């Protein structure tokens, strides 16, 4: 029996599973936004179960900066979330909508 254990140790020298040094999607998203790296920001955002509203707006702005065709659909989705997740007043809604429309011009 003792020889069997030594044989297994030889075949499987390490019992622990190691994880890669990849940062969490939140960290990668923030870095991508800081670097204005659209593709990396989108990739990290897809991995997050729920992108916070503020972060989603940063992605919308990045779409606008890049002249992406994704800007307008993303801006509309963001506005829907803005309306449903909070209780903005009509004046705030008008300001935010005008600001997003201006980015698209």
N, C-alpha and C positions, 0 to 999 in steps of 0.2 A: 504493500500500500504506500509506503513512504516514497518509493521510486516513482509511483504514479503522480504524486504531488510535484516532485521535482520536474517530471516530464511536462506537466501542465504549465509550470512556471517558465519553463524554457519556451514553450509555444506561445504563451500569453504573458510576456514579461511585465506588462503594465495592466493593472486592473481598472484604472480610472479613465474616464472619458475626458478629453480636453476640449475646451471650446476655443474657437478662433479669437483673435484679438479685435474683431470687428466691433466698432462702437454701436450702441443702440440706435435705432432708427430716429429717435428724437434728436440725438446729438448730430447724426449725419444730416438731418433736415436743417437744423440751425446753421451748421457749417456751410451747407450748400446755399442757403439763403444769403449768408454773409458774403460768400464768394460770388454770388449772382450766377450760380451754376444751375440752370433750369432743369436739365436732364437729371442731375443728381437729386435735386429737390423733389422732383416728381417721383423718382424711384423710392426715396425714403418715405414720402407721404403715403405711397401705396401700401407700405408695410405697417403703417400706424393704424390701429383699430379705429381711432377717432381723432382726426386732426383738429386741434383747438381752433376756434373761430379766428382768433388773432393770427395764428400761423397760416390758416387758409387764405386770409387776406394778403399776407405777404407773398404767397404763391400767386395770387391773382395779380398783384402789382408786378411781379416778375414776368408773368405772361405779357402784360402790357408793355413793359420795357423791351421785351424781345419781339414785339409785334406778332405774337403768336395767335393763330386762329382759335386757340383754346381760350383766349382772354374773355370774350363775351359770354360763352356758355358758363365758364367758371365764375364770372362776376354775377351772373343771374343766380347760380346755385348758392353763392355766398350770400347774396341779398335775401334769399329765402331763409337760409339759416339765421341770418341777422334778425329777421322778423320773427322767427319762431322760437329762437333760443333766448331772446331778451324781450324787453318791453320798450323799444325806442319810441320816442314821440314823433309826430308827423314832421316837425322841423328837422329832426335828426335824420329821418328817412330821406327827406328831400336833399339834404346836404350830402349824405353818403352816396345817394344815387347820382347826383350831379357830379360829384367828384369822380366816380367810376366812369361816367359817360365822358367826362373831360379827358380821362386817360385813354379812352378809345378813339378820340378825335385825331 
